Amino acid sequence: MSRPRPRTPPRTFDELLAEGASVPTEGWDFSWFEGRATEARPSWGYATTVARRLGRADGPVLDVQTGGGEVLAFSLGRASRRPLLVAATEGWPPNVRKAAHTLRPYGVTVVAAAEDASLPFADASFSLVTSRHPVRPLWHEIARVLRPGGAYLAQHVGPASAFELVEYFLGPLPEESRTARDPERERRDAEAAGLEVVDLRAERLRMEFHDIAAVVHFLRKVVWMVPGFTVEAYRPRLRELHERIGAEGPFVAHSSRHLVEARRSGSRGRDPRA
């Protein structure tokens, strides 16, 4: 009979901090979190929804704030037919390089453009504009670059997303922070820009963080959650959370997501939702 294998000793607080602080943050590939953190996915399946729409697109397509291009690449790889012209924008230089590499096999043109700048394209250039988790949707710019009858299809971060984690570090936030990114407010903003919102669905989804390295990497990657986050600045709170996870199990938070589809009015050929 073979001897039982010795158990691996648990990672120390400092070892976990060092690991979470060393993982590269470029792009929107979250595979590193496997086994360390989980997040339920919205029921609509954004990437596969975009893949179906790409297969029916009747003109050029634009993906705004594409990150490292991973989501767009997934959708293009599963589309029944690829559009003849696809462009993407991204503002963070490391992500621009990563997106260009990721999307090159699909013939996508990646354009460096700051997230708060005007889109560097002519009026009425695209039949479909997509975006996953834009920092802030520029509704007038989206409406401007869409062709009449064209559609905007996106998944946005909703109000108070992961605020259990955010407020653990920052303390209670004012009500205006909790209600920012409200989907009904975004509906009004889209309509004010001349778009018709034809679909709007929202869900709150369970998140679990199983170790402090996952928390550190998440806050380094999603930088707007705790602005200015560094391990050094928040080390005491990180230690407290590390001990809490060890004693009580995973730290639970809830993300907020909404799917929005908006259409520019005007004559068109094919219905972009058909």
N, C-alpha and C positions, 0 to 999 in steps of 0.2 A: 504494500500500500504506500503510495507516494505521500510525502509530507505536504501539509497545506502550505500554500504560498504565503509568505508574510504580507501583512497589510501595508500598503503604502501610507506613510505618515501624512496627516493632513498638511496642506500648504499653509505656511505662516502668513500672517497679515502683510508683512513686508514683501514676501515673494509674490503674493497676489497683486499687491499694488504695482510692483515692478512690471509684472506681466501686462496688466491692464493699461499701463502707461506706455508700453513699448509696441503694442499692436498698431500697424499702419491704419490710418483712418480714411484713406482715399476711397472714393466710390460709394456705392450703395449695396455692396455685397455684405450681407449679415451672417454668412455661414460660420464665421468664427464663434458666434454665440451658441452654436449647437451644443446642447448639454449643459449650458451655463445660464441661459436666459431664454424665455419663450414669450411669444406674443401671438394671441389669436388673430386670425386673418379675417377681413371683412367678407361677408357672404357673397358679394358680387364678383370677387376675383378680378381685381383690376387688370393685371397683366394679360390674362386670357380674354377679358372683355376688349382690351385694346387690340389684341391679335385678331379677333373677329372683325373689328372695325377697319383695321388696316387692309384686310382682305377684300373689303368692299369700297375702299377709298377711290374716288373718281378724280383725284388730282393730287398735287403735292401735299406733303404732311410735314408738320413741325412738332418736335418735342421740346418743350421749354424746361430749362433747369434740369437737364438730363442726368446730373450727377456723373457717375462713371460710365453711364450708358448701359448698365446691366439690365434694367427693366425693359428699355426699348429693344435691346438685343433679344431678350427672351420673347417679346411680342412679335418681332419681325421673324424670328426663327419658327414661330408657330402659325404665322399668317398663311392663309390658303393662297394668297397672291400678294407679292410685295409691290407697293407703289413705285412708280418710276423715279420719283424724286422724294427723298426724305432728308430733312435737315434737323439739327438739334443745337440748342444753345446751352452754355454752362459758364458760370462766372468764376469759379475757384480754379486757379491755374493747375494744381495737381489733378483735379478732376477733368479739366479740358484735355490734358494729355492722356489720361486713362480712357476717357470716352472716345477719343480719336482712335486709340488702339483697339478698343472693344468693338466699335461700330464700323471700322474699316472693312471687314469682310462683307458687310451688308450695304456698302456703297453710300453710307450716311455722311453728309457734310456736317462737321462739328464747328460751330462758330463761337468764339469767346465773346461773351456779352454779360455785363454785370446784371445781377438779379433785379436791380431797381432802375435799369436803363431802358430806353426805348428799344424795341426789337429791331434789329438791323436788317429789315426786309421791307419791300415795297407794299403799298396798300393792296389788299385783296390777293395775296400771294398763295394762300393755302386753303385747301378744302377741309382739312382736319388739323386741329391743334390739340396736343395732348400734354399732360404734365402730371407727375407723381410727386406730391408733397412740395409744391412751390413754396418758397419763403413767404411770398405775398403775390397773389395773382394781380397782374396789371390789366384790368378789364378793358380799359380803352385801347390798349395796345393789342390785346387779343382780338377785340372786335375789328380793329383797323386792318390786321393782316389776314383775317378770314375773308374768303369769298362770300358773296351773297348765297345764303343757303348752307354755308359751311358750319362745322360744329366744333365746339370745344368740349373735350372729354377728359376729366381729370379726377384724381383722388387727392383730397386736401386733408391736412391735419386740422382737426376740429378744436373746439374750446376745451380748456383745462385738460389737455392731453398729458398723461403721465404726471399730473400735478401732485400726486402722493409723493413721488420722488423729488420733484422740483421743490415743493414746500418743505420737505425734510431738510434740504440744504439752505433754502432761502427764507424759510418761515412763511406765515400766512401772506398771501398776495392780495392786492386790492381787487375789488369786484370787476373793474374794467379789464384787468389781466385775465381773470377767470372767464370772462364772456367774449374775449377777443376771438376771432376766427369763427364766430357764430355762423352757421350755414344760412340762416334766414337773412342775416345782414349781408352775406355774400350774394345772396339772390338779389337783394335790392341794388347792390353795387353793380352787378352784372347787367341788370335791367336798365340802370342809369346810363350804362355804356352802350346801350342799344342792342343788347342780346336778350333772347328769350330763353329762360331756363325751362327745359323740357323734362328734366329728371333731377331729383335731389334726394339722396338717401343717406342717413347717418347711423353710425353704430359706435358703441363703447365696447372695448375689447380688453380682456384680461392679459396683463403682463406679469411675469415672474422673473426675479433676479436671484440666481442660486448662489452667487459668490460676489465678493466685492470687486474682483477683477472685471466682471461683466458690467458692474455699475460704472467703474472708472472708464472703461472703453466706450460705453454708451454715451456718457457725458462729454467725452472728448470728440466723439463722432457727430453727435447731434448738438452742436455747439450753442444753439439758441436756448436750450433747456435751462442751463445754469450759466449765464453769461460770465465769461472770465474764469470758468472752472479750471483749477489746477489741483493736482494731488497735494501740493504743499499748502495751499490756502485752505483746503478742506480736510486735512489729515485727521484732526480730532473727530469730526463728524463721520468720516469714513471708518475710523476705528470703531466708533459706537455702532455703526450699521453692520460692520463685519461681525461684531460680537452678537448683535441681535439676530442676524441670519444664522449664526452658529447655534443659538439657543432656541429660536422659534421657527426656523425654516425660511423658505424663500420670501423675499420682500415683494409684496403684491402692489401693483399699480394698474391703472386702466388708461389705455390709449383711446383717442377720439379720432374718428375718420369719417369723412363724407365723400360720396361720389356725386359729382356734379356734371351735368351735360347741358350746354347752352348752345343756342343756334343763332347765327346772324340772319336777320330777316332779309328777304329779297328773293328774286326768281332763282330757280336752281333746276338742275337736271334731275339726278337721282337723289332721293331722300337719304341723307347721311346715316340715318338710323335703320334704313331698310336692310 
